[in-house]
Amino acid sequence: MRAFLIAAMLMLAACAQQPPRDDALYRDLGGREGIAQIVEGMLLNVAGDRRISAHFQKVDIVRLRVMLIDYFSQETGGPQDYTGDTLEESHKGMDLSPTDFNALVENLQAAMSVQGVPVRTQNQLLARLAPKRHEVIDK
C-alpha cells in the first residue's frame, strides 16, 4: 500500500510540473470560431485563385475545412487535437511547388486581413506553419 501511495504522489507531482499549454495565439485568432472564419475565407480565396484552384478540384472541401480548423487550432495552442493524416501523407502525389505554397500563404494572409487579424498575429501563425513547408512541397 505504501508503494502505491508513493507512486501516486510521484505521478501527481509530475503532472503538477507540466507547463501550461500556451494558447495565446489561439485566443488572438479568435479561438475556434475565429480560426473557422479564417479557414473559410482562405478556402474561398483559393477557389478563385487560378494559380492553385486546380489542386483542390478533387478534394472533399467540407472535410478539408474541418481538418484545417483542427490543425490550425492545435498548432496555435488550442484544445483541439488534429487527427488527420500527416501533412506529408495528405500532400503525397500533389507535386506542389514553392510557388503553389506561396499562393496558399497569400490566400491565408488575405483571409486573416479580412477578419481583422493584426499583422503581428498573422506573422506568429505563419511562423508556426513555416517549418512544415518541407512536408508539403514536392511530395
C-alpha positions as CSV (number, residue, x, y, z in Angstrom):
1,M,0.0,0.0,0.0
2,R,2.8,2.4,0.8
3,A,4.5,1.8,-2.6
4,F,1.2,2.6,-4.2
5,L,0.9,5.9,-2.3
6,I,4.5,6.9,-3.2
7,A,3.8,6.1,-6.9
8,A,0.6,8.1,-6.8
9,M,2.4,11.1,-5.2
10,L,5.1,11.0,-7.8
11,M,2.6,10.9,-10.6
12,L,0.7,13.8,-9.2
13,A,4.0,15.8,-8.7
14,A,4.9,15.1,-12.4
15,C,1.5,16.2,-13.6
16,A,1.7,19.4,-11.5
17,Q,5.1,20.2,-13.1
18,Q,3.7,20.1,-16.6
19,P,3.9,23.6,-18.2
20,P,0.5,25.1,-19.1
21,R,-0.4,25.0,-22.7
22,D,0.3,28.3,-24.3
23,D,-2.9,29.2,-26.1
24,A,-2.2,32.9,-26.6
25,L,-2.1,32.7,-30.4
26,Y,-5.2,30.6,-30.4
27,R,-7.0,33.2,-28.4
28,D,-5.6,36.1,-30.5
29,L,-7.0,34.4,-33.6
30,G,-10.5,34.3,-32.0
31,G,-10.4,30.7,-30.8
32,R,-12.1,28.0,-32.8
33,E,-14.7,30.4,-34.2
34,G,-12.1,32.9,-35.4
35,I,-10.0,30.1,-36.9
36,A,-13.0,28.7,-38.7
37,Q,-13.7,32.1,-40.3
38,I,-10.1,32.4,-41.4
39,V,-10.1,28.9,-42.9
40,E,-13.4,29.5,-44.7
41,G,-12.1,32.8,-46.1
42,M,-8.9,31.1,-47.2
43,L,-10.7,28.3,-49.0
44,L,-13.0,30.8,-50.7
45,N,-9.9,32.7,-51.8
46,V,-8.3,29.5,-53.1
47,A,-11.4,28.6,-55.1
48,G,-11.0,31.9,-57.0
49,D,-7.2,31.6,-57.4
50,R,-6.4,30.3,-60.9
51,R,-2.8,29.6,-59.7
52,I,-3.8,26.8,-57.3
53,S,-7.6,26.1,-57.5
54,A,-7.0,23.1,-59.7
55,H,-5.2,21.3,-56.8
56,F,-8.4,21.4,-54.9
57,Q,-10.8,20.1,-57.5
58,K,-10.9,16.6,-56.3
59,V,-10.7,17.4,-52.6
60,D,-13.6,17.0,-50.1
61,I,-13.7,20.6,-49.1
62,V,-16.1,20.0,-46.2
63,R,-13.6,17.5,-44.7
64,L,-10.6,19.7,-45.5
65,R,-12.3,22.7,-43.8
66,V,-12.8,20.6,-40.6
67,M,-9.2,19.2,-40.7
68,L,-7.7,22.7,-41.3
69,I,-9.6,24.2,-38.4
70,D,-8.4,21.4,-36.1
71,Y,-4.9,21.6,-37.4
72,F,-4.6,25.4,-37.0
73,S,-6.3,25.1,-33.6
74,Q,-3.8,22.6,-32.4
75,E,-0.8,24.4,-33.9
76,T,-1.8,27.7,-32.1
77,G,-2.2,26.0,-28.7
78,G,-5.9,25.4,-28.7
79,P,-7.6,22.4,-27.1
80,Q,-8.4,20.6,-30.4
81,D,-6.4,17.6,-31.4
82,Y,-5.7,17.2,-35.1
83,T,-6.5,13.6,-36.1
84,G,-6.0,13.8,-39.8
85,D,-3.2,12.4,-41.9
86,T,0.3,13.9,-41.6
87,L,0.9,16.8,-43.9
88,E,3.4,14.7,-45.9
89,E,0.8,12.0,-46.4
90,S,-2.1,14.3,-47.3
91,H,0.0,16.1,-49.9
92,K,1.6,12.9,-51.4
93,G,1.4,12.9,-55.2
94,M,0.3,16.5,-55.4
95,D,3.7,17.7,-56.6
96,L,3.2,21.1,-55.1
97,S,5.8,23.7,-55.9
98,P,7.2,26.6,-53.7
99,T,5.1,28.9,-55.9
100,D,1.9,26.9,-55.1
101,F,2.7,27.0,-51.4
102,N,3.3,30.8,-51.5
103,A,0.0,31.3,-53.3
104,L,-1.8,29.4,-50.5
105,V,0.0,31.5,-47.9
106,E,-1.1,34.7,-49.7
107,N,-4.7,33.4,-49.6
108,L,-4.4,32.7,-45.9
109,Q,-3.0,36.1,-45.2
110,A,-5.8,37.8,-47.2
111,A,-8.4,35.8,-45.2
112,M,-6.7,36.9,-41.9
113,S,-6.7,40.5,-43.1
114,V,-10.4,40.4,-43.9
115,Q,-11.0,39.1,-40.4
116,G,-9.1,42.0,-38.9
117,V,-6.2,39.9,-37.6
118,P,-3.3,42.2,-36.8
119,V,-0.2,41.7,-38.9
120,R,1.8,40.7,-35.8
121,T,-0.6,37.9,-35.1
122,Q,-0.6,36.8,-38.7
123,N,3.1,36.6,-38.6
124,Q,3.0,34.5,-35.5
125,L,0.7,32.0,-37.2
126,L,2.9,31.9,-40.3
127,A,6.0,31.4,-38.2
128,R,4.3,28.3,-36.6
129,L,3.4,26.9,-40.0
130,A,6.6,27.8,-42.0
131,P,8.6,24.9,-40.6
132,K,6.0,22.5,-42.1
133,R,6.7,23.8,-45.6
134,H,9.0,20.9,-46.4
135,E,6.2,18.4,-45.6
136,V,4.1,19.9,-48.4
137,I,6.3,20.8,-51.3
138,D,7.4,18.3,-53.9
139,K,5.6,15.4,-52.3
